Amino acid sequence: MKKTYKFLSILIKEAITKFPKNIDLRMVNAFVYKNKLLNEFKAVFELMNCSNFNPSLHDQFTIFRRKIEIEHNLVKQHLKNIQRIGQLDIMQLYSYEKYYLRYQLYEYVTVYAAQCFWRELLQKQINASVLQEKGQEISQNYEVIVDLSKKMLKIYPSEIKFLYRYGTFLLHIINNEFDALQLFETAYNVFQSKISKRGMPTNEQGTFGENSASGLIIMTANSTDVGVVIHANNEVEPILGYNRKDLINKNINQIMPRPIAKVHD
């Protein structure tokens, strides 16, 4: 029976190539994908295509309702897979990466402000306004850093790289030795735990999630803009040799072999 519906889908696709603006054909194809071929990704992609051809108000409502239903099912299935087989929670990972990039920025400007503060403090003639300005900048940036660190540690409380980095920042820039040593101790305990579990079978979260140092690229998958990179983490550079800034807003086929890149989209 599944082969029959695959053949039907092929026929509908051929009809769509002849009548690309026919929304009814696309909606029927989406129905076949979702209910008969159980391919919800292709179904929602076909519904996205419908939105490009000025659907009527009634069709817009139908498309919206079906897309919401499919997306709800996809999220529900994804959450089940996270709990059942340890599938990677990509949205959680994306949130962590965004927080981490913001943290890096605020850490950099805070360290620079601290350098300016101490450089001014060592001058023979101290400019009090500079000290006040830099001190206020450090204080404001530190509040943001604390907030970002809480969000990141809530997602991945055992990320060794961040525990060590944040601890080093607290120790050398904020002079908060107590909290810094606690972070270093946590990082050490996590490291020892990972050593003791070396060689044990792992799941997708263990392979690509916390403490994995995996390269992460997230790209668009909508009907009008397929494969455009919207996020890449710092690990991409040593793995692929591309700076993350050079990849943002570029098509993913830029880093693919030419024979694959030509047909990827």
N, C-alpha and C positions, 0 to 999 in steps of 0.2 A: 504493500500500500504506500510505503514511504517513497518508493521509486516513482510511483504514479504522480505523487504530489511534486516530486523534484522535476519530473517532466512538465507538469503543469506550470511550475514556476519558470521554467525555461521558455515556454510558450508565451507567458505573460511578459517576460523580459523582452522577447522579440517584438511583442506588440508595443511595449513602452518605447523601444528604439524608433518605431514608426510614428508613435503619438506621444512624445516625451512630456507634453503638458497635460495629458489625461490623468487627472488625480484619482479617478475611480480605479483605473488599472493599478496604480501604485498602492492604493489602499487594499485592494484585493490581494496583491502580492504580499503586503505586510501581514495580512490575515493568514495566508498560507504559511509564511515563514514562522509566525508565532504559534499557531494552533495545530498545524499539521507537520511541519518540519522541526518544530521546537527550537528554532533559532531566533531568540529574542533580540540578539544584537543586530542581525540583518533586518529584522522587522522594524525596530526603532529607527534604523538608518533610512529605510524606505519611507517611513513617516516623516522624517526630516526633509527628505527630498520633496515631499508634497508641499511643504511650506514655501518652496521656491517659485511656485507657479500661481500665485494669487488665488488661493482657495476661497470659496464663499464663506460667509460667517458660520453657516451650519457645518461646513467641512472643517473649518478651523477648530470648532468646538469638538468635533469627532476626533480629529487628529490629536488635539491636546489631551483629551480623555484617554485615548489609547496609549499615547506616549507615557502619561503618568502611570497608567496601569502596568506597562512593561517595565518602566524604570523602578517602580516599587517592587516588582517581582525580582528584578536583577539585584537590587540592594538587599532584599530579604534573603535571596540565595547566597549572596556574597557573605553576609553575616553568619549564615549557617556554616558555610565552608570554613570561615575563620575559626569558629568554635569546634567544628568536627574534625577537620584535617589540618588545622594550623595554616590556612591560606593567608598570604600577606594582605594586611589591610592597607590598600594603596592610598586611601584618603587620609588615614592616620599618618602614614609615612610622608605624604605630601605636606601635611600641616607641620610636621616636625621639621622638614627641610626648609619650609618658608620661615619658621621661627628661627632656625639656625642661621640662615642667611642674614636676617635682621640682627640677630645677636652678634654676628661677626662685625657688622657695620658699626653698631653701637660700642662694641668693645674697642674697635680700632680708634674711633673718635674720642673715647674716654681715655684711652692710654695716651693719645696725643695731647689731650687737655692736661693730663697729669704731668706729662713731661714739661709742658709750658709752665705749669704752676710751680714745679720744683726749680726749673731754670730761672724763673723770675725771683724765687725765694733766695737763690744763691747770689743774686746781684748785689753789688755794694749799695746801690740806691734802688730800693724796692718800690715798685709801682703798685700801690694798694688796690687800685681799680682793676688791674690785670689779675691780681690774686683773687679778687672778689668775682670777677667774670668767669675765670677758669674754675674756681671752686663751685660756683653755681652750675656751670656746665657739667662738671663731674657728678654733682649731686643729682641733677635732672636725668642724665644719661644712666646713672646707676639704678634709679627707680625703674626705668624701662628694662634694663638688663635683668633685674630681679624678677620682674613680671614675666619676661620671656623665658627665663630659666625655669620658673615654676611650671609654665605651660609645657616646656620641653621635657622636664623630669616627670611630669604627670603622664606623658605619652610613653617615654622610654626612661624609666627610673634607673636603669643599669647600663646606660651607654657610657662605656669607659672613656672614650675620646672626649666627650663633653664634660664628664665629671672631672677629669684631669684639667681640661682647659679652663673651666669655670673656677676650679679650686686655685689654679695658678693666678688667675685674675684677682680673686679675692685676697690672696696672700700678698702679691707684689704691688697691686695698684690700690686696693681698698684697705690693706693692712688688717684684714679680718682673718687672723690666724686660726681661730677656733673653728669657724665654718669651713675654712679651706682644708684643715686636717681631717674633718669629718668626711668631706668629699673624696679626699685621697684614700682614706680608709675604705670607703664604700667601693671605689674603683679597684682597689687591691683585692678585696673580698670577691668581687665579681670576676676578676681575672683568675684568681685561684679556683673558683667554681668552674670556670670554663675549661681550665686545664684538666680538672678531675673528670670532666664529661667529654673530653676529647675522644673522638672515635665512635661516639654513640650516634645512633641514627637521629636525623633531624628533619624538620618539616620546612615549608616555604618561609615561615616567619624566621626560623633560625638561620636559614641560608641567606636571606636578603634583608632581614629586619635589623634588630638591635645588634650593634657590635659586628656587623657583617662587612662594613667598608665596601659596599656594593655601589656600582655606578647606577644612577637613576635618571632616566629621561622620561618626561611626560609630554605627550603631544595631543593635539586636537584630533577629534574623530567625528566632526559634524559633516553634513553633506556638502557644504560649500568650501570647507577649509580642512582637508585631510592631511594629517602627518606633519603639521607645523609644531615645532618644539616650543612649549610654553614654560618648561622648567627643566633644568639639569643641575645635578649636585656637583660638588667639587671633586668627587671621586672619578668623574667622567674623564677628567684631564689625564691622570696617569694611566688609565685603562685604555682610552681611545686616542689620546694625544690631541684632543680638542679642548680649547678653553671654553668654559660654560657660556661665557658672554658671546662667543662667536657662534654658538648654536641657537640661542634664543631667537625666536621669530623666523628661523630658517626651516626648510623642509627636512624631515628625517632622512630622505634619500641622499642628502649631502654626505652622510657617513657610511653609505651602503656601497657595495661593489656595483659597478655600472650596470651589469646585466640585470641585477635585482632592482636597482634604483629606477630603471626605465619603466618597469611594470608595477612598481610598488603601490602607487596611488590607485 
